[in-house]
């Protein structure tokens, strides 16, 4: 099936073809018609399956073929679509896709996120855009300064919603909802599809279609996963050996802490392997430069924390290495989803020390498979070695519905620089009661835009797409 058969205009299909795509992915085949129908949508798909195009393309079709629901005063342009993402990198990635796919249509877009000067963003917003991609914290900064008008939003997209819950954005999302018209289309996309996500959807979405392309929390089949057992104190030595002896290039390495990322990148450089670290304490310009050098092959290794790596889209990335295993099992799915994207193959390697065996058991329970273990000659674990876990330098995450500090002074106070305008996770958010899903035929539906509660949520049960 072609993109044109899904109801997209010739101009949009041409832009897609210029990106090298000719056939829709499974998530696109289901999501594009569902979005074009005008109803709400709850969609779950593995990272790298093309879900960004799954909502961007039908949104562009809508904006180019319909008049604004909330007309702006003469000479002004109101924001018609708001896309929320958890991190700066993902916001930039999504907005780049919007620009690529809208190159032959009259649709404008911009992105706002923290860690950079707010004044150029204010200037761009004053000139008006059709699509705004934003992180919640910086968007609320603009709202507080009255430099953004969300009264014309017709479509709201929550991208990587699971990560938003992990990072404690639930309260910020509720604040944003209060700024939006009650009558709108809501689209919730997530790389993993947990019960917590469904609980969020019950309160936000109005009679949504529900799409789940792959079983929840599965890993891409084209990613070869393996585990190498090694003492913690010899992980860096083994990693350098593997990269050097196998002549690996474009190796994305994950550490659990920012301090650990810095130290590992420095040690790799000393071993003759060009490497840089990206994490929340790095400036946006430093993160952008590191990513650009990694994509071009100037860097052999990029060392990243989970938050900084969210949204990275590197074509044909061959290697992902878990230098530290994540203590949140879902993060493993997100990490290795950086490789094996869009039908390509890839390798995900985890360096396992004895203190991380519990993390590995949790991961294997989540993905419902056992990852093969092996040992490398000369790097076998010492049964007498003391493998003490590294101290985590991140604020604790207390459940998926974490909160944020109760107050802050000024636009950016209290916000970690690397979380795209986010807040540290705190208390768990109250979960809405969820009704059983109802299987209903896909297609154009009549919708009830009933009143919202104080937080802007409506309680509805999702339905399944057939």
C-alpha positions as CSV (number, residue, x, y, z in Angstrom):
1,X,0.0,0.0,0.0
2,X,1.3,3.5,-0.9
3,X,1.1,6.7,1.1
4,X,-1.2,8.3,-1.4
5,X,-3.7,5.5,-0.8
6,X,-4.0,6.6,2.8
7,X,-5.6,9.9,1.8
8,X,-2.5,12.1,1.8
9,X,-2.1,14.9,-0.8
10,X,0.4,14.7,-3.7
11,X,2.6,17.4,-2.1
12,X,2.9,15.5,1.2
13,X,3.5,12.2,-0.6
14,X,6.2,13.8,-2.7
15,X,8.0,15.1,0.4
16,X,7.8,11.6,2.0
17,X,9.3,10.1,-1.2
18,X,12.2,12.7,-1.1
19,X,13.0,11.3,2.3
20,X,13.4,7.9,0.7
21,X,10.2,6.3,2.0
22,X,7.8,4.6,-0.4
23,X,5.7,2.2,1.7
24,X,4.1,3.0,5.1
25,X,5.2,1.1,8.2
26,X,2.6,-0.9,10.2
27,X,2.0,2.0,12.7
28,X,1.6,4.4,9.8
29,X,-0.9,2.2,8.1
30,X,-3.1,2.2,11.1
31,X,-2.4,5.6,12.6
32,X,-2.8,7.8,9.5
33,X,-6.4,6.9,8.7
34,X,-7.3,7.0,12.4
35,X,-5.9,10.5,12.8
36,X,-7.6,11.7,9.5
37,X,-10.9,10.4,10.9
38,X,-10.8,13.2,13.5
39,X,-11.1,11.1,16.6
40,X,-8.7,10.7,19.5
41,X,-6.0,8.1,19.4
42,X,-3.9,6.0,21.8
43,X,-1.0,4.4,19.8
44,X,1.8,2.2,21.0
45,X,4.7,1.1,18.9
46,X,8.3,0.2,19.3
47,X,10.9,3.0,18.9
48,X,12.1,3.3,15.3
49,X,8.8,2.1,13.7
50,X,8.0,5.5,12.1
51,X,5.4,6.7,14.6
52,X,6.5,10.4,14.2
53,X,5.3,10.3,10.6
54,X,2.2,8.5,11.8
55,X,0.9,11.7,13.3
56,X,2.8,14.4,11.4
57,X,1.6,13.4,8.0
58,X,-2.2,13.3,8.7
59,X,-1.8,16.5,10.8
60,X,-0.2,18.2,7.7
61,X,-3.1,16.9,5.6
62,X,-5.6,18.4,8.0
63,X,-3.9,21.8,8.2
64,X,-3.7,22.1,4.4
65,X,-7.2,21.1,3.6
66,X,-9.3,22.7,6.4
67,X,-9.9,26.2,7.7
68,X,-9.0,27.0,11.3
69,X,-11.6,26.0,13.8
70,X,-10.7,29.1,15.9
71,X,-10.0,31.9,13.3
72,X,-7.4,34.4,14.3
73,X,-7.7,38.2,14.0
74,X,-6.7,39.6,10.7
75,X,-3.0,39.5,10.0
76,X,-2.3,36.9,12.7
77,X,-1.7,33.2,12.7
78,X,-2.7,31.0,15.6
79,X,-1.1,27.7,16.6
80,X,-3.3,24.9,15.4
81,X,-1.3,21.9,16.5
82,X,0.7,21.5,19.7
83,X,3.2,18.6,20.0
84,X,4.6,17.9,23.5
85,X,7.8,15.9,24.0
86,X,9.8,15.1,27.1
87,X,13.2,16.2,25.9
88,X,15.0,18.9,23.8
89,X,16.5,16.4,21.4
90,X,13.2,14.7,20.7
91,X,11.5,18.1,20.2
92,X,14.2,19.1,17.7
93,X,13.9,15.8,16.0
94,X,10.1,15.9,15.6
95,X,10.2,19.5,14.4
96,X,12.8,18.6,11.8
97,X,10.4,15.9,10.5
98,X,7.6,18.5,10.4
99,X,9.8,20.8,8.3
100,X,10.9,17.9,6.0
101,X,7.4,16.7,5.3
102,X,5.9,20.2,4.9
103,X,8.4,21.5,2.4
104,X,5.8,21.5,-0.4
105,X,2.9,22.9,1.6
106,X,2.2,26.2,3.3
107,X,2.6,25.1,6.9
108,X,5.0,26.7,9.4
109,X,6.5,25.3,12.5
110,X,8.9,26.0,15.3
111,X,10.1,24.4,18.5
112,X,10.6,25.7,22.1
113,X,12.6,24.0,24.8
114,X,14.8,25.0,27.7
115,X,18.5,25.3,28.0
116,X,18.7,28.1,25.3
117,X,17.9,31.8,25.1
118,X,14.1,32.3,25.3
119,X,14.1,35.6,23.3
120,X,14.5,34.1,19.8
121,X,11.6,31.8,20.6
122,X,9.5,34.7,21.7
123,X,10.2,36.5,18.4
124,X,9.3,33.4,16.3
125,X,6.1,32.9,18.2
126,X,5.0,36.5,17.7
127,X,5.4,36.0,13.9
128,X,3.0,33.0,14.2
129,X,3.2,29.3,13.4
130,X,0.8,26.5,12.6
131,X,2.6,23.7,14.5
132,X,4.5,24.2,17.8
133,X,6.7,21.4,19.2
134,X,7.6,22.0,22.8
135,X,8.8,20.6,26.1
136,X,6.3,21.2,28.9
137,X,8.5,23.3,31.1
138,X,9.6,25.9,28.5
139,X,6.0,26.0,27.1
140,X,4.8,27.0,30.6
141,X,7.5,29.6,30.8
142,X,6.1,31.2,27.6
143,X,2.6,30.9,29.0
144,X,3.6,32.6,32.2
145,X,5.2,35.5,30.2
146,X,2.1,35.5,27.9
147,X,4.3,35.0,24.8
148,X,2.3,32.1,23.5
149,X,-1.4,31.8,22.6
150,X,-2.8,28.3,22.7
151,X,-6.4,29.2,22.3
152,X,-6.5,28.1,18.7
153,X,-5.1,24.6,19.2
154,X,-7.1,21.9,17.3
155,X,-4.8,18.9,17.7
156,X,-2.7,18.0,20.8
157,X,0.0,15.3,20.5
158,X,1.7,13.7,23.5
159,X,4.8,12.0,22.1
160,X,6.8,9.5,24.2
161,X,4.2,9.7,26.8
162,X,5.8,7.0,28.9
163,X,8.9,9.1,29.3
164,X,6.8,12.1,30.3
165,X,5.4,10.0,33.2
166,X,8.9,8.8,34.1
167,X,10.1,12.4,34.2
168,X,7.2,13.7,36.3
169,X,5.5,15.8,33.7
170,X,1.9,14.9,34.7
171,X,1.3,18.1,36.6
172,X,2.8,20.2,33.8
173,X,0.6,18.4,31.3
174,X,-2.5,19.2,33.4
175,X,-1.5,22.9,33.5
176,X,-1.0,22.9,29.7
177,X,-4.4,21.3,29.2
178,X,-6.1,24.2,31.0
179,X,-4.7,26.6,28.3
180,X,-6.2,24.6,25.4
181,X,-9.7,24.7,24.0
182,X,-11.9,21.9,25.3
183,X,-12.8,20.9,21.7
184,X,-9.7,19.3,20.2
185,X,-8.3,16.1,18.9
186,X,-5.9,14.3,21.3
187,X,-3.2,11.9,20.1
188,X,-1.1,9.9,22.6
189,X,1.9,8.1,21.2
190,X,4.2,5.9,23.3
191,X,7.2,3.7,22.6
192,X,6.1,1.4,25.4
193,X,2.5,0.7,26.2
194,X,2.2,0.2,30.0
195,X,-0.9,0.1,32.2
196,X,0.0,3.5,33.5
197,X,-0.2,4.9,30.0
198,X,-3.6,3.4,29.6
199,X,-4.7,5.0,32.9
200,X,-3.5,8.4,31.6
201,X,-5.4,7.9,28.3
202,X,-8.6,7.1,30.2
203,X,-8.6,10.6,31.6
204,X,-7.3,12.5,28.6
205,X,-8.8,10.9,25.5
206,X,-12.4,11.0,24.3
207,X,-13.5,7.6,23.0
208,X,-10.1,6.9,21.4
209,X,-9.1,4.4,18.8
210,X,-6.4,2.2,20.3
211,X,-3.5,0.9,18.2
212,X,-0.8,-1.5,19.4
213,X,1.4,-2.6,16.6
214,X,3.6,-4.8,18.7
215,X,3.1,-6.5,22.0
216,X,3.8,-4.1,24.8
217,X,7.4,-3.7,25.9
218,X,8.8,-5.9,23.2
219,X,12.2,-5.2,21.6
220,X,12.8,-5.0,17.9
221,X,13.3,-8.4,16.3
222,X,16.1,-7.2,14.1
223,X,18.2,-6.2,17.1
224,X,20.7,-8.9,18.1
225,X,20.9,-8.8,21.9
226,X,23.7,-10.3,24.0
227,X,25.2,-10.0,27.4
228,X,28.9,-10.1,28.3
229,X,29.7,-10.9,32.0
230,X,32.6,-8.8,33.3
231,X,33.7,-7.2,36.5
232,X,32.6,-3.5,36.9
233,X,36.2,-2.4,37.3
234,X,37.1,-3.9,33.9
235,X,34.1,-2.7,31.9
236,X,35.9,0.3,30.3
237,X,38.9,-1.9,29.4
238,X,36.6,-4.4,27.7
239,X,34.6,-1.8,25.9
240,X,37.8,-0.3,24.4
241,X,39.0,-3.7,23.4
242,X,35.7,-4.5,21.7
243,X,35.5,-1.2,19.8
244,X,39.2,-1.4,18.8
245,X,39.5,-5.1,17.9
246,X,36.2,-5.1,15.9
247,X,36.8,-1.7,14.3
248,X,33.4,-0.5,15.5
249,X,32.2,2.9,14.5
250,X,29.1,4.8,15.6
251,X,28.8,3.1,19.0
252,X,26.1,4.6,21.3
253,X,27.1,3.8,24.9
254,X,24.7,4.3,27.8
255,X,25.7,5.0,31.4
256,X,23.4,5.5,34.4
257,X,24.9,8.8,35.6
258,X,26.1,12.0,34.1
259,X,29.4,11.8,36.0
260,X,29.9,8.2,34.7
261,X,29.3,9.4,31.1
262,X,31.9,12.1,31.5
263,X,34.5,9.8,33.0
264,X,33.9,7.0,30.4
265,X,34.2,9.5,27.5
266,X,37.5,10.8,28.8
267,X,38.8,7.3,29.3
268,X,37.9,6.2,25.8
269,X,39.7,9.2,24.4
270,X,42.8,8.2,26.4
271,X,42.5,4.8,24.8
272,X,42.6,6.4,21.3
273,X,38.8,6.2,20.7
274,X,37.3,9.6,19.7
275,X,34.3,10.0,22.1
276,X,32.1,12.7,23.7
277,X,29.4,12.6,26.4
278,X,25.9,14.1,26.2
279,X,23.7,14.5,29.2
280,X,21.6,17.1,31.1
281,X,24.5,19.2,32.4
282,X,25.9,19.8,28.9
283,X,24.9,23.0,27.1
284,X,22.5,22.6,24.2
285,X,25.3,23.8,21.8
286,X,27.6,21.1,23.2
287,X,25.0,18.4,22.8
288,X,24.2,19.5,19.3
289,X,27.8,19.5,18.3
290,X,28.5,16.1,19.8
291,X,25.5,14.6,18.0
292,X,26.5,16.1,14.7
293,X,30.1,14.8,15.0
294,X,28.7,11.3,15.9
295,X,26.4,11.3,12.9
296,X,29.1,12.2,10.5
297,X,31.5,9.6,11.9
298,X,34.0,12.0,13.4
299,X,33.2,10.5,16.8
300,X,33.6,6.8,17.1
301,X,31.6,6.6,20.4
302,X,28.9,8.8,21.9
303,X,28.3,8.3,25.7
304,X,24.9,9.2,26.8
305,X,22.4,9.1,29.7
306,X,18.9,7.9,29.1
307,X,17.3,11.3,29.1
308,X,19.8,12.9,26.8
309,X,19.5,10.1,24.3
310,X,15.7,10.2,24.0
311,X,14.8,11.4,20.5
312,X,18.1,10.5,18.9
313,X,17.4,9.2,15.4
314,X,20.6,8.1,13.7
315,X,20.3,6.3,10.4
316,X,21.6,2.7,10.5
317,X,23.1,3.0,13.9
318,X,24.9,-0.4,14.2
319,X,25.9,-0.7,17.9
320,X,24.2,0.2,21.2
321,X,26.2,-0.7,24.4
322,X,24.7,-0.8,27.9
323,X,27.8,0.1,29.9
324,X,25.5,0.3,33.0
325,X,22.3,-1.6,33.0
326,X,19.3,0.7,33.6
327,X,17.5,0.3,36.9
328,X,14.2,0.9,35.2
329,X,13.5,-2.1,32.9
330,X,11.5,-0.1,30.3
331,X,14.6,2.1,29.7
332,X,16.3,-1.0,28.2
333,X,13.6,-1.1,25.5
334,X,14.2,2.5,24.7
335,X,17.9,2.2,24.7
336,X,18.3,-0.7,22.3
337,X,15.5,0.9,20.2
338,X,18.1,3.4,19.0
339,X,19.4,0.6,16.7
340,X,17.5,-1.8,14.4
341,X,15.2,1.1,13.2
342,X,13.0,1.2,10.2
343,X,13.9,-2.4,9.1
344,X,17.6,-2.1,9.6
345,X,19.6,-4.6,11.7
346,X,21.6,-3.7,14.8
347,X,23.4,-5.1,17.8
348,X,22.7,-4.3,21.5
349,X,25.4,-5.4,23.9
350,X,25.1,-5.2,27.7
351,X,28.1,-5.4,30.0
352,X,26.9,-7.2,33.1
353,X,28.6,-7.1,36.4
354,X,27.5,-9.2,39.4
355,X,25.8,-6.2,41.1
356,X,23.5,-5.8,38.1
357,X,22.1,-9.3,37.9
358,X,18.8,-8.2,39.5
359,X,18.4,-5.4,36.9
360,X,19.0,-8.0,34.2
361,X,16.3,-10.4,35.6
362,X,13.8,-7.5,35.7
363,X,14.6,-6.7,32.0
364,X,14.2,-10.3,30.9
365,X,11.0,-10.5,32.7
366,X,9.7,-7.4,31.0
367,X,10.7,-8.4,27.5
368,X,9.7,-12.0,28.1
369,X,13.0,-13.5,26.8
370,X,16.4,-14.5,28.1
371,X,19.3,-12.7,26.6
372,X,22.3,-14.9,25.8
373,X,25.3,-14.5,28.1
374,X,28.9,-15.0,27.2
375,X,32.4,-14.3,28.5
376,X,35.4,-12.9,26.7
377,X,38.8,-14.6,27.2
378,X,41.0,-12.5,29.4
379,X,38.0,-10.6,30.8
380,X,36.3,-13.3,32.8
381,X,34.7,-12.2,36.1
382,X,36.8,-12.7,39.2
383,X,34.6,-14.4,41.8
384,X,36.4,-12.5,44.6
385,X,35.9,-9.1,43.0
386,X,33.9,-6.5,44.8
387,X,31.4,-5.1,42.2
388,X,29.8,-2.2,44.0
389,X,27.1,-0.2,42.1
390,X,27.9,3.3,41.1
391,X,26.0,6.0,43.0
392,X,23.1,7.4,40.9
393,X,23.4,11.1,40.5
394,X,19.8,11.5,39.3
395,X,16.9,12.5,41.5
396,X,14.8,9.5,42.6
397,X,11.8,8.5,40.4
398,X,8.9,7.5,42.6
399,X,6.7,5.7,40.2
400,X,5.7,6.7,36.6
401,X,3.4,9.5,37.6
402,X,6.0,11.5,39.4
403,X,5.5,15.1,40.4
404,X,7.7,18.2,40.4
405,X,8.7,20.7,43.1
406,X,5.7,22.5,44.5
407,X,7.0,25.9,43.6
408,X,9.6,27.6,41.5
409,X,10.7,31.2,41.1
410,X,11.3,32.4,37.5
411,X,10.9,30.7,34.2
412,X,13.7,28.2,34.6
413,X,14.2,27.8,38.3
414,X,14.2,24.3,39.7
415,X,14.5,22.6,36.3
416,X,17.4,20.3,35.5
417,X,19.1,21.7,32.3
418,X,19.1,18.3,30.6
419,X,15.4,17.4,30.9
420,X,14.1,19.6,28.2
421,X,12.2,21.8,30.7
422,X,11.2,19.0,33.0
423,X,11.0,18.7,36.7
424,X,12.5,16.1,39.0
425,X,10.1,13.3,39.8
426,X,8.4,13.4,43.1
427,X,5.1,12.1,44.4
428,X,3.1,9.7,42.3
429,X,0.2,11.3,40.4
430,X,-3.3,10.2,41.1
431,X,-4.3,7.6,38.6
432,X,-7.7,7.8,37.0
433,X,-10.0,4.8,37.2
434,X,-9.9,2.9,33.9
435,X,-12.8,1.2,32.2
436,X,-12.4,-2.0,30.1
437,X,-11.5,-1.3,26.4
438,X,-14.4,-1.5,23.9
439,X,-13.8,-3.0,20.5
440,X,-15.4,-0.6,18.0
441,X,-15.2,-0.3,14.2
442,X,-12.5,2.0,12.9
443,X,-13.6,4.9,10.8
444,X,-15.1,8.4,11.0
445,X,-17.0,8.8,14.2
446,X,-19.2,11.4,15.8
447,X,-17.6,12.7,18.9
448,X,-18.9,14.2,22.1
449,X,-16.9,17.2,23.3
450,X,-18.3,17.3,26.7
451,X,-17.1,19.6,29.5
452,X,-13.7,19.0,31.2
453,X,-12.9,18.8,34.8
454,X,-10.6,21.2,36.5
455,X,-7.5,19.5,35.2
456,X,-8.8,19.4,31.6
457,X,-9.3,15.6,31.6
458,X,-12.3,13.6,30.4
459,X,-12.9,10.0,31.5
460,X,-13.5,7.7,28.5
461,X,-12.6,4.1,27.7
462,X,-10.3,3.4,24.7
463,X,-11.6,1.3,21.8
464,X,-9.6,-1.1,19.6
465,X,-8.8,-0.5,16.0
466,X,-9.5,-3.5,13.8
